[in-house]
Amino acid sequence: MKLGHELPKVSTPGGNYVSVNIRENIAYVAIQFPIFNEDYLYQGRLGNEITTEQGYRAMELCALNVLAQIDKNVGFDKIIGLNHLEGYFQSGDNWDDSPKIVNGASDLFVNVLEEKGTHSRSIFGVDKLPRNFSVGLTASFTVLME
């Protein structure tokens, strides 16, 4: 694996849930936001306060937070492959570039995990995300369990 990025400090859940839930050999990572070492970044609506390029970087940061959760709770050495991503975004009325911003996460996973980073994905526009984050990301991985 070739990380090439600094992993953020792992954030703690904002409610009654765990950050990573493992069932058999699937690890489900709870929604991660563009937070870097407890700093909330990229808050606002895509197309209004946040540009598409900033949205791409925000999603990349969400992906780094997913990897930080996997590193802490599972271990990179146990990743068999990334299964599926769900990208969430809040935008202004006339903005429609969601595939471009979710590529921020997809590109990072493929670059870092190489073949293990290929995945399917879904993209959802929502009215509001917590803390006015522009984007959020969930992921599931197949992992080696002993």
C-alpha positions in Angstrom: 0.0 0.0 0.0 1.3 3.4 -0.9 -0.4 6.0 1.3 1.5 9.2 0.4 -0.8 11.2 2.7 -0.9 11.9 6.4 -3.8 10.1 8.1 -5.9 12.4 10.3 -6.5 11.7 14.0 -9.4 9.3 14.3 -12.6 11.1 15.3 -15.0 9.7 17.9 -18.6 8.9 17.1 -21.1 11.7 17.6 -23.8 9.4 18.9 -24.6 5.9 20.1 -22.7 3.9 17.5 -19.2 2.5 16.7 -16.9 3.9 14.0 -16.3 0.5 12.5 -18.6 -2.5 12.8 -17.3 -5.9 11.7 -19.7 -8.7 10.8 -18.0 -11.9 9.8 -15.4 -10.6 7.3 -17.1 -7.3 6.3 -16.0 -4.0 8.0 -18.6 -1.2 7.8 -17.2 2.3 8.4 -19.6 4.8 9.8 -20.0 8.1 8.0 -16.8 10.2 7.9 -16.7 13.9 7.3 -14.0 16.3 6.2 -12.4 16.6 9.6 -8.7 16.9 10.0 -7.3 16.5 13.5 -10.6 17.8 15.0 -10.8 20.8 12.7 -14.1 20.9 10.8 -13.4 21.8 7.2 -15.4 22.4 4.0 -18.6 23.5 5.6 -21.4 24.8 3.4 -23.2 23.9 0.2 -21.5 22.8 -2.9 -22.0 25.3 -5.7 -22.6 28.1 -3.1 -19.9 28.3 -0.4 -17.9 25.3 -1.6 -16.5 24.9 -5.2 -16.4 21.6 -7.0 -12.6 21.5 -6.6 -13.0 22.0 -2.9 -15.7 19.3 -2.8 -13.2 16.9 -4.4 -10.6 17.7 -1.7 -13.3 17.4 1.0 -14.2 13.9 -0.2 -10.6 13.0 -0.4 -10.3 14.0 3.3 -13.4 11.9 4.1 -11.6 8.9 2.5 -8.5 9.6 4.5 -10.7 9.5 7.6 -12.1 6.1 6.5 -8.6 4.8 6.1 -7.7 6.1 9.6 -10.6 4.2 11.0 -9.6 1.0 9.2 -6.0 1.4 10.3 -7.0 1.9 14.0 -9.8 -0.7 14.1 -8.8 -3.4 11.7 -5.3 -2.9 10.3 -4.2 -2.2 6.7 -2.6 -5.6 6.5 -6.1 -7.2 6.9 -7.7 -5.5 3.9 -8.8 -7.9 1.2 -10.6 -5.2 -0.7 -12.9 -2.1 -0.7 -16.5 -3.1 -1.5 -18.7 -0.1 -1.8 -18.8 3.6 -1.0 -21.7 5.8 -0.3 -21.1 9.5 -0.9 -23.4 12.2 0.6 -23.4 15.8 -0.3 -25.4 19.0 0.3 -25.5 21.5 -2.6 -27.1 24.6 -3.9 -30.0 24.3 -6.3 -28.1 24.7 -9.5 -25.0 22.6 -8.7 -24.8 19.1 -10.4 -21.3 17.8 -10.3 -21.6 15.1 -7.7 -19.7 12.4 -9.6 -16.7 14.7 -9.8 -16.5 15.3 -6.1 -17.0 11.6 -5.2 -14.0 10.9 -7.4 -12.0 12.6 -4.7 -12.6 9.5 -2.6 -12.6 6.9 -5.4 -9.3 8.3 -6.8 -7.6 8.2 -3.3 -8.7 4.6 -2.6 -7.5 3.3 -6.0 -4.2 5.2 -5.7 -3.6 4.0 -2.2 -5.0 0.5 -2.3 -4.4 -0.2 -6.0 -6.4 -3.2 -7.1 -7.8 -3.7 -3.6 -9.3 -0.2 -3.9 -11.7 -0.8 -6.8 -15.3 -0.5 -5.7 -18.9 0.3 -6.6 -20.5 3.4 -5.2 -23.7 5.3 -4.7 -24.1 9.1 -4.5 -26.9 10.9 -2.5 -27.8 14.5 -2.4 -29.3 15.4 1.0 -30.9 18.5 2.4 -28.5 18.8 5.4 -25.5 17.1 6.8 -24.3 17.5 10.5 -22.3 20.5 11.3 -23.1 21.9 7.8 -20.4 19.6 6.3 -20.6 19.7 2.5 -19.9 16.0 2.1 -19.8 12.7 4.0 -18.6 9.2 3.1 -19.3 5.6 4.3 -17.5 2.5 3.1 -17.4 -1.3 3.5 -14.4 -3.5 3.2 -13.8 -7.2 3.0 -11.2 -8.0 5.7 -9.2 -11.0 6.7 -10.4 -12.2 10.1 -8.5 -14.8 12.1 
